[in-house]
Amino acid sequence: MIMDSESVRGVDRRRLLGWSGLAAVGVMAAGAPLAGVRPGYADPASTGDGVPPATRPGGAYDRYVAKLAAEGKFSGVVLLSHRGRTVLSRSYGMADEEKGIRNHEGTAFSLSSAGKPFGAVAILQLAQRGELRLWDTVGTYLTGFAKDIAEQVTIHHMLSGTSGMDSPDEDVQRVFQSRDEVQAYYEQWARKSKLVAAPGTPTDHAGSEIAIPALIVEAVTGKTYWDYVEEHVFERCGMTGTAFSTRPQWLTDEHLAHPYMTLADGSQVDAVRNLDKGSPYPYELDKNPGRGFIDAPGDGGFATAPDLVRFAHALADGTVLDRPYADLLTGAKIPHPPQTQGFQAPTTADASFGAYHLPVHIVDGQWVYGRAGANPGVGASWNIYPYSGWVGVILGNRDGVPLQEMAEHETKAVTGQDG
């Protein structure tokens, strides 16, 4: 649950850890343009309304996604939104083959690592209210950690991916049966972390950097991480189709997409209905996302494409974070070379950096920030283009989705680089 994966079958999953996803989103119910649009910025190769032809229905990006779906390489939803208006919304494949339910714009998909920035938002909400400080150490709020971690590793270190910690392996074969069991397991799991480099050293996406801040949220607020984020992030943003759903809900709620996972023999099965089967990837042997009763604290969740657009707008207009803290969330913290510490920058990026639980990039002269994630049968990506008012999302529920390739096609369309 905690471990990152930004790839799909046939792609080296470790190389893509931390990649932002450069994807496609859309739909806000109504209202104001995306705040923060740079004055005087003109989208290249666009029409008079700032919408490049490649982003429109029938345009290059639409044709590309339709081709993938026709070839059986994509099942899910893509959505492009420009300044609060949906430009492109497409749905392909089945959310639940057994029940004959198709994917649609209101389908909620498992986010995997694409849900991790919600934890950073929760921490920054507490910081802006003065309930914690970013330079506080782990031991300020939590007990049972190694002395060097408790005294030296700060909240900033963990949010920026510079803790110097190494995390223990997870038990990917365990089938959890309750929220309490999940919470207890990851609390004890995080306490087994070790400091392997000086704090401030870029870390290879240690899962404890995600889990420990979530535990701090719980210690400060007295609520579970899931309850806090649902109330103070999802509800505040109007994300009515987004939640930390449990496995029983995954099996019964018809608006949740089921993950179709590829087995070693090449067949695909509904992961949540086949807990005895797992992914053949060597990196995460026998992993199955359905085995978790609920996503680990700090990770995952289920979201619709329109809700991720709502989150983008709430982040921009001060709804979910005050403006300085929203800027702090997305501000570049450490440079990312093209290939380092498990991070692979998109080929479209001129420069890439780590921010708080999300990578940020300079692409075609503008900032792009967002997050991607993958699990067996799961692929998700959302991106925000604050200069030009675009938001993009890709949500998939079948192995084989070329997530990075799709995201880069979306970026080229949004920035006018694709005809």
For each residue, the residues with C-beta under 8 A, 3 or more apart:
1: 170 186 289 292 295 296 299 300
2: 167 170 186 189 207 208 210 211 296 298 299
3: 170 205 207 284
4: 17 18 113 205 207 342 373
5: 13 16 17 112 113 283 284 373 374 375
6: 13 16 17 18 19 21 113 372 373 374 403 404
7: 11 12 13 15 16 374 403 404
8: 11 374 379 399 400 401 402 403
9: 262 281 399 400
10: 400
11: 7 8 15 16 402 404
12: 7 15 16
13: 5 6 7 16 17 281 283 284 374
14: 17 283 342
15: 7 11 12 339 342 344
16: 5 6 7 11 12 13 19 344 372 404
17: 4 5 6 13 14 204 205 342 343
18: 4 6 161 205 336 341 342 343 344 354 359
19: 6 16 343 344 345 346 359 372 404
20: 346 358 359 360 361 368 369 370 371 372 381 383 407
21: 6 114 370 371 372 373 380 381 382 383 394 403 404 407
22: 346 348 361 363 368 370 372 381 383 392 404 407 408 410 411
23: 78 370 372 381 382 383 392 393 394 403 406 407 410
24: 61 78 79 80 88 381 383 392 393 394 406 407 410
25: 79 80 81 305 308 309 312 382 383 391 392 393
26: 79 80 81 86 87 88 89 305 306 309 391 392 393
27: 79 81 86 89 105 305 306 309
28: 31 81 84 85 306 309 310 313
29: 238 306 310
30: 84
31: 28 84 313
32: 35 84 313 317
33: 37 83 84 389
34: 37 83 84 312 313 316 384 386 389 390 391
35: 32 313 316 317 318
36: 316 386 387
37: 33 34 41 83 386 387 388 389
38: 41 366 386 387 388
39:
40:
41: 37 38 366 387 388
42: 46 50
43: 46 50 51 52 388 414 415 416
44: 52 364 415 416 417
45: 52 53 54 416 417 419
46: 42 43 49 50 51 52 53 416
47: 50 51 52 53
48:
49: 46
50: 42 43 46 47 82 83 388 389
51: 43 46 47 55 56 82 87
52: 43 44 45 46 47 55 56 59 413 414 415 416 418
53: 45 46 47 56 59 60 419
54: 45 59 60 61 412 413 416 418 419
55: 51 52 59 61 80 82 87 88 413 414
56: 51 52 53 59 62 87 88
57: 62 88
58: 62 63
59: 52 53 54 55 56 62 63 88 413
60: 53 54 63 64 409 413 418 419
61: 24 54 55 64 65 78 80 88 409 410 413 418
62: 56 57 58 59 65 66 88 90
63: 58 59 60 66 67
64: 60 61 67 68 406 409
65: 61 62 68 69 74 78 90 92 406
66: 62 63 69 70 90 92
67: 63 64 70 71
68: 64 65 71 73 74 401 402 406
69: 65 66 72 73 74 75 92 93
70: 66 67
71: 67 68
72: 69 400
73: 68 69 400 401 402
74: 65 68 69 92 93 396 398 401 406
75: 69 92 93 94 103 260 396 397 398 401
76: 91 92 93 103 109 257 379 394 395 396 397 398 401
77: 89 90 91 92 103 104 105 107 109 304 305 393 394 395
78: 23 24 61 65 88 89 90 305 392 393 394 395 406 410
79: 24 25 26 27 86 88 89 90 105 305 306 309 392 393
80: 24 25 26 55 61 86 87 88 89 390 391 392 410 413 414
81: 25 26 27 28 84 85 86 87 309 390 391 392
82: 50 51 55 85 87 388 389 390
83: 33 34 37 50 389
84: 28 30 31 32 33 34 81 313 389
85: 28 81 82
86: 26 27 79 80 81 89
87: 26 51 55 56 80 81 82
88: 24 26 55 56 57 59 61 62 78 79 80
89: 26 27 77 78 79 80 86 105 305
90: 62 65 66 77 78 79
91: 76 77 102 103 104 105 107
92: 65 66 69 74 75 76 77 103
93: 69 74 75 76 102 103 397 398
94: 75 97 100 101 102 103
95: 101 102 103 104 107 254 255 256 257 258 397
96: 99 100 101 254 257 258 270
97: 94 100 258 260 270
98: 270 273
99: 96 254
100: 94 96 97
101: 94 95 96 254
102: 91 93 94 95
103: 75 76 77 91 92 93 94 95 107 257 397
104: 77 91 95 107
105: 27 77 79 89 91 304 305 306
106: 241 255 304 306
107: 77 91 95 103 104 255 256 257 304 395
108: 241 242 243 245 255 256 257 302 303 304 307
109: 76 77 256 257 302 303 304 378 380 395 396 397
110: 257 259 289 295 300 301 302 375 378 380 397
111: 114 115 300 301 302 303 373 378 380
112: 5 115 289 299 300 373 374 375 378 379 380
113: 4 5 6 116 299 300 371 372 373 374
114: 21 111 371 372 373 380 381 382
115: 111 112 118 295 299 300 301 303 371 373
116: 113 119 120 210 298 299 357 358 371 373
117: 120 121 329 356 357 358 371
118: 115 121 122 229 233 301
119: 116 122 123 210 213 214 217 225 229 297 298 299 357
120: 116 117 123 124 159 213 329 356 357 358
121: 117 118 124 125 229 233 315 320 321 329
122: 118 119 125 126 213 214 217 225 228 229 232 233
123: 119 120 126 127 132 134 155 159 213 216 217 356
124: 120 121 127 128 321 325 328 329 356
125: 121 122 128 129 232 233 320 321 325
126: 122 123 129 131 132 217 220 221
127: 123 124 130 131 132 133 134 325
128: 124 125 321 322 324 325
129: 125 126
130: 127
131: 126 127 220 221
132: 123 126 127 136 140 141 155 216 220
133: 127 136 155
134: 123 127 154 155 156 159
135: 154 155 156
136: 132 133 140 141 154 155
137: 140 150 151 152 153 154 155
138: 141 142 145 149 150 153 154 158 212 216
139: 142 143 145 149 150 151
140: 132 136 137
141: 132 136 138 215 216 219 220
142: 138 139 145 150 212 215 216 219
143: 139 150
144: 191
145: 138 139 142 149 150 190 191 193
146: 149 150 193 194 195
147: 150 151
148: 151 152 153 195
149: 138 139 145 146 152 153 165 193 194 195
150: 137 138 139 142 143 145 146 147 153
151: 137 139 147 148
152: 137 148 149 195 199
153: 137 138 148 149 150 157 158 163 164 165 195 199
154: 134 135 136 137 138 157 158 199
155: 123 132 133 134 135 136 137 158 159 213 216
156: 134 135 159 160 162
157: 153 154 160 162 163 164 199 200 209
158: 138 153 154 155 161 163 165 208 209 210 212 213
159: 120 123 134 155 156 209 213 356 357
160: 156 157 333 334 354 355 356
161: 18 158 202 203 205 209 334 341 354 357
162: 156 157 199 200 201 202 203 333 334 354
163: 153 157 158 195 199 203 206 208 209
164: 153 157 195 196 197 198 199 200 201 203
165: 149 153 158 193 194 195 196 203 206 208 209
166: 193 194 195 196 203 206
167: 2 189 190 192 193 206 207 208 209
168: 189 192 193
169:
170: 1 2 3 189 207
171: 174 185
172: 278 284 285 286 287 288 291
173: 278 286 291
174: 171 185 291
175: 275 291
176: 181 182 185 247 291 292 293 294
177: 181 293
178: 181 182 293
179: 182 183 224 226 246 293 294
180: 183 184
181: 176 177 178 184 185 293
182: 176 178 179 185 186 292 293 294 296 297
183: 179 180 186 187 224 297
184: 180 181 187 188
185: 171 174 176 181 182 188 189
186: 1 2 182 183 189 190 211 296 297
187: 183 184 190 191 211 215
188: 184 185 191 192
189: 2 167 168 170 185 186 192 208 211
190: 145 167 186 187 193 208 211 212 215
191: 144 145 187 188
192: 167 168 188 189
193: 145 146 149 165 166 167 168 190 206 208 212
194: 146 149 165 166
195: 146 148 149 152 153 163 164 165 166 199
196: 164 165 166
197: 164 201 203
198: 164 201
199: 152 153 154 157 162 163 164 195
200: 157 162 164
201: 162 164 197 198
202: 161 162 334 340 341 354
203: 161 162 163 164 165 166 197 206 209 341
204: 17 341 342
205: 3 4 17 18 161 209 341 342 343
206: 163 165 166 167 193 203 209
207: 2 3 4 167 170 210 211
208: 2 158 163 165 167 189 190 193 211 212
209: 157 158 159 161 163 165 167 203 205 206 212 213
210: 2 116 119 158 207 213 214 296 298 299 357
211: 2 186 187 189 190 207 208 214 215 296 297 298 299
212: 138 142 158 190 193 208 209 215 216
213: 119 120 122 123 155 158 159 209 210 216 217 298
214: 119 122 210 211 217 218 225 296 297 298 299
215: 141 142 187 190 211 212 218 219 225 297
216: 123 132 138 141 142 155 212 213 219 220
217: 119 122 123 126 213 214 220 221 223 225 228 229
218: 214 215 221 222 223 224 225 228 297
219: 141 142 215 216
220: 126 131 132 141 216 217
221: 126 131 217 218 228
222: 218
223: 217 218 227 228 231
224: 179 183 218 227 228 297
225: 119 122 214 215 217 218 228 229 297 298
226: 179 229 230 244 294 297
227: 223 224 230 231
228: 122 217 218 221 223 224 225 231 232
229: 118 119 121 122 217 225 226 232 233 234 244 301
230: 226 227 233 234 235 243 244
231: 223 227 228 234 235 236
232: 122 125 228 229 235 236
233: 118 121 122 125 229 230 236 237 239 311 320
234: 229 230 231 237 239 242 243 307
235: 230 231 232 238 239
236: 231 232 233 314 319 320
237: 233 234 307 310 311 313 314 319 320
238: 29 235 307 310 314
239: 233 234 235 242 303 304 307 308 310 311
240: 307
241: 106 108 255 303 304 306 307
242: 108 234 239 301 302 303 304 307 308
243: 108 230 234 301 302
244: 226 229 230 294 295 300 301 302
245: 108 249 250 253 256 294 301 302
246: 179 249 250 293 294
247: 176 250 251 272 290 292 293 294
248: 251 252
249: 245 246 252 253 256
250: 245 246 247 253 256 258 272 290
251: 247 248 272 273
252: 248 249
253: 245 249 250 256
254: 95 96 99 101
255: 95 106 107 108 241 304
256: 95 107 108 109 245 249 250 253 302
257: 76 95 96 103 107 108 109 110 395 397
258: 95 96 97 250 270 271 272 273 377 397
259: 110 270 271 272 289 290 375 376 377 378 397 398
260: 75 97 268 269 270 271 377 397 398 399
261: 268 269 270 271 274 277 278 279 288 376 377 399
262: 9 266 267 268 279 280 376 377 399 400
263: 266 267 268 269 277 280
264: 280
265:
266: 262 263
267: 262 263
268: 260 261 262 263 377 398 399
269: 260 261 263 273 274 277
270: 96 97 98 258 259 260 261 273 274
271: 258 259 260 261 274 275 277 288 289 290 376 377
272: 247 250 251 258 259 275 289 290
273: 98 251 258 269 270 290
274: 261 269 270 271 277 288 290
275: 175 271 272 288 290 291
276:
277: 261 263 269 271 274 288
278: 172 173 261 285 286 287 288 376
279: 261 262 284 285 286 287 288 376
280: 262 263 264 285 286
281: 9 13 284 285 287 376
282: 285
283: 5 13 14
284: 3 5 13 172 279 281 287 376
285: 172 278 279 280 281 282
286: 172 173 278 279 280
287: 172 278 279 281 284 375 376
288: 172 261 271 274 275 277 278 279 291 376
289: 1 110 112 259 271 272 292 375 376 377 378
290: 247 250 259 271 272 273 274 275
291: 172 173 174 175 176 275 288
292: 1 176 182 247 289 295 296
293: 176 177 178 179 181 182 246 247
294: 176 179 182 226 244 245 246 247
295: 1 110 115 244 292 299 300 301
296: 1 2 182 186 210 211 214 292 299 300
297: 119 182 183 186 211 214 215 218 224 225 226
298: 2 116 119 210 211 213 214 225
299: 1 2 112 113 115 116 119 210 211 214 295 296
300: 1 110 111 112 113 115 244 295 296 373
301: 110 111 115 118 229 242 243 244 245 295
302: 108 109 110 111 242 243 244 245 256
303: 108 109 111 115 239 241 242 307 308 311 380 395
304: 77 105 106 107 108 109 239 241 242 255 307 308 395
305: 25 26 27 77 78 79 89 105 308 309 393 395
306: 26 27 28 29 79 105 106 241 309 310
307: 108 234 237 238 239 240 241 242 303 304 310 311
308: 25 239 242 303 304 305 311 312 382 391 393
309: 25 26 27 28 79 81 305 306 312 313 391 393
310: 28 29 237 238 239 306 307 313 314
311: 233 237 239 303 307 308 314 315 320 382
312: 25 34 308 309 315 316 382 384 391
313: 28 31 32 34 35 84 237 309 310 316 317 319 391
314: 236 237 238 310 311 317 319 320
315: 121 311 312 319 320 321 326 329 384
316: 34 35 36 312 313 326 384 386
317: 32 35 313 314
318: 35 321 322 323 326
319: 236 237 313 314 315
320: 121 125 233 236 237 311 314 315 326
321: 121 124 125 128 315 318 325 326 329
322: 128 318 325 326
323: 318 326 327
324: 128 327 328
325: 124 125 127 128 321 322 328 329
326: 315 316 318 320 321 322 323 329 330
327: 323 324 330 331
328: 124 324 325 331 356
329: 117 120 121 124 315 321 325 326 355 356 358
330: 326 327 355 356 358 360 367 369
331: 327 328 355 360
332: 335 353 354 355 360
333: 160 162 353 354 355 356
334: 160 161 162 202 353 354
335: 332 351 352 353
336: 18 340 341 343 345 352 353 354 359
337: 340 345
338: 344 345 352
339: 15 343 344 345
340: 202 336 337 343
341: 18 161 202 203 204 205 336
342: 4 14 15 17 18 204 205
343: 17 18 19 205 336 339 340 352 354 359
344: 15 16 18 19 338 339 404
345: 19 336 337 338 339 349 352 359 361
346: 19 20 22 349 352 361 363 404 407 408 411
347: 408
348: 22 361 363 364 408 411 412 415 417
349: 345 346 352 361 362 363 368
350: 361 362 363 364 365
351: 335 361 362
352: 335 336 338 343 345 346 349 359 360 361 362
353: 332 333 334 335 336 359 360 361
354: 18 160 161 162 202 332 333 334 336 343 359 360
355: 160 329 330 331 332 333 358 359 360 369
356: 117 120 123 124 159 160 328 329 330 333
357: 116 117 119 120 159 161 210 371
358: 20 116 117 120 329 330 355 369 370 371
359: 18 19 20 336 343 345 352 353 354 355 369 371
360: 20 330 331 332 352 353 354 355 367 368 369
361: 20 22 345 346 348 349 350 351 352 353 367 368 369
362: 349 350 351 352 365 366 367 368
363: 22 346 348 349 350 366 368 411 415
364: 44 348 350 415 416 417
365: 350 362
366: 38 41 362 363 385 386 387 388 415
367: 330 360 361 362 385 386 387
368: 20 22 349 360 361 362 363 383 384 385 411
369: 20 330 355 358 359 360 361 383 384 386
370: 20 21 22 23 358 381 382 383 384 392
371: 20 21 113 114 115 116 117 357 358 359 381 382
372: 6 16 19 20 21 22 23 113 114 379 380 381 382 403 404 407
373: 4 5 6 21 111 112 113 114 115 116 300 378 379 380 381
374: 5 6 7 8 13 112 113 378 379 380 403
375: 5 110 112 259 287 289 378
376: 259 261 262 271 278 279 281 284 287 288 289 399
377: 258 259 260 261 262 268 271 289 397 398 399
378: 109 110 111 112 259 289 373 374 375 396 397
379: 8 76 112 372 373 374 394 395 396 397 401 403
380: 21 109 110 111 112 114 303 372 373 374 393 394 395 396
381: 20 21 22 23 24 114 370 371 372 373 392 393 394 395 403 406 407
382: 21 23 25 114 308 311 312 370 371 372 391 392 393 394
383: 20 21 22 23 24 25 368 369 370 391 392 393 407 410 411
384: 34 312 315 316 368 369 370 390 391
385: 366 367 368 388 389 390 391 392 414 415
386: 34 36 37 38 316 366 367 369 389
387: 36 37 38 41 366 367
388: 37 38 41 43 50 82 366 385 414 415
389: 33 34 37 50 82 83 84 385 386
390: 34 80 81 82 384 385 414
391: 25 26 34 80 81 308 309 312 313 382 383 384 385
392: 22 23 24 25 26 78 79 80 81 370 381 382 383 385 407 410 411 414
393: 23 24 25 26 77 78 79 305 308 309 380 381 382 383
394: 21 23 24 76 77 78 379 380 381 382 401 403 406 407 410
395: 76 77 78 107 109 257 303 304 305 379 380 381
396: 74 75 76 109 378 379 380 401 403
397: 75 76 93 95 103 109 110 257 258 259 260 377 378 379
398: 74 75 76 93 259 260 268 377 401
399: 8 9 260 261 262 268 376 377
400: 8 9 10 72 73 262
401: 8 68 73 74 75 76 379 394 396 398 406
402: 8 11 68 73 405 406
403: 6 7 8 21 23 372 374 379 381 394 396 406 407
404: 6 7 11 16 19 21 22 344 346 372 407 408
405: 402 408 409
406: 23 24 64 65 68 74 78 381 394 401 402 403 409 410
407: 20 21 22 23 24 346 372 381 383 392 394 403 404 410 411
408: 22 346 347 348 404 405 411 412
409: 60 61 64 405 406 412 413 418
410: 22 23 24 61 78 80 383 392 394 406 407 413 414
411: 22 346 348 363 368 383 392 407 408 414 415 417
412: 54 348 408 409 415 417 418
413: 52 54 55 59 60 61 80 409 410 416 417 418
414: 43 52 55 80 385 388 390 392 410 411
415: 43 44 52 348 363 364 366 385 388 411 412
416: 43 44 45 46 52 54 364 413
417: 44 45 348 364 411 412 413
418: 52 54 60 61 409 412 413
419: 45 53 54 60
